[in-house]
Amino acid sequence: MLRVSVLGEQTFTDDRTGSVGIRSARAVALVGFLAVHAGSPQARQRIAGLFWPDSTDAQALTNLRRELHYLRQVLRDEASLVVTARDLCWRDTETCRVDVRAFDLECRAALAAAAAGDDEEILAHATRAIAEYRGDFLPGGYDDWLLEARAALERRCVDLCDLVCETRVRTGNLAGAVDAARRRTRLQPLEEAGYRTLMRLQADLGDRAGALSTYHHCASVLERELGVVPDPATRQALQDLMARMDPVGAKLPLAEPAVGRSGPAAAQLVGRSAELRLLHELWRTTAAGRPGLVLVRGSAGVGKTRLVAEITEFARLQGAVVASTQCFGTSGRLALAPVADWLRNPVVQSATATLDPAWRAEVDRLVPSAAGRGEPRAASRAMVDAWQRHRFFEQRISPLLWGWGYRQTRTDRLCTCSRRSRPFR
């Protein structure tokens, strides 16, 4: 049997000879297009226009004939591809299996079972369909027709996840419902409905920590991708969860975006009281004149940045000057970029006026000042040696950052800090 995969990958595999090498991505896309419209003949003119929209009609048809000739060589005597002078059609056979066709057939069977109220058949067909959906339809392609088909297939899989989740809840399989809900959030990470369902199911299973983690992950994704906080329905779901965890929680105010705050600190923090209490104690110790360093560690998506944003906002409201930076694992070398971000703080910049001209010139290498851009200055040799950079930081930069009032510096993603910036941590 010939097996064609167009969901999550683009491969042809022959059970007898193994993998079949395909040199043309267009040929694979042609199979995918015809399989999506299986049983419905597609006019050659239409296919040519969709696949080569920027070519003339004659050239597009020539391109189609070339790809069709190559595809027939790969398929050989396979009867799935039906070719006539005017159109092309894909039909299901016992000698060729296309994953998108298997997905479609199982999906239709699951919906038919749902209409008949047969939970056992719903789960049988829907789980098989979801298993077939291993990723995007024809990944790597971005033609208009392909994007439309890809979105439609993904939505069908999302709807199947909802159907499986509802059916498993109805049959008492909450753990299986959680798996389906979690798969849904991976398919549509920006749809909050999936997170609300997952939170409710985790709470029903007694996994309150997991439900809180789901909320924080949702808030993190929305902030990173859209720059927004969860909508009122999601925040209400969190409030309901907190009330279930603690009956007194019903008296807690609904988590609304805080006035005057933006970014990760815009929504009320919940579920990290012990960690936040420790950070508050450490900050009070620092404000009393005993500086310290705090390292927040954890897996991706558990809320590290959100926790640090909360203590940062707390310090700022107490009158502290907060200088923040973020490290990125890039291929380029951004030497001393975290230090440069700290020096861009307006209060720190105003303090650079107290430095000697020679040291101000070195500061301007990292953060050019407005005055420096307009004045000619004598060339100075850059600090090449590590001991010079460290001396520069200890004797000149350190007093700027630590020598006045309350102060706090914050560095996100410290693990990606450049080698030249590490001594300044």
Secondary structure, 3 states (H helix, E strand, C coil): CEEEECECCCEEEECCCEEECCCCHHHHHHHHHHHHCCCCCEEHHHHHHHHCCCCCHHHHHHHHHHHHHHHHHHHCCCCCEEECCCEEEECCECCEEEHHHHHHHHHHHHHHHHHHCCHHHHHHHHHHHHHHCCCCECCCCCCHHHHHHHHHHHHHHHHHHHHHHHHHHHCCCHHHHHHHHHHHHHHCCCCHHHHHHHHHHHHHCCCHHHHHHHHHHHHHHHHHHHCCCCCHHHHHHHHHHHHHHCHHHHHCCCCCCCCCCCHHHHCCCCCCHHHHHHHHHHHHHHHCCCCCCCCCCCCCCCCHHHHHHHHHHHHHHCCCEEEEEECCCCCCCCCCHHHHHHHCCHHHHHHHHHCCHHHHHHHHHHCCCHHHHHCCCCCCCCCCCHHHHHHHHHHHHHHHHHCCCCEEEEEECHHHCCCCCHHHC
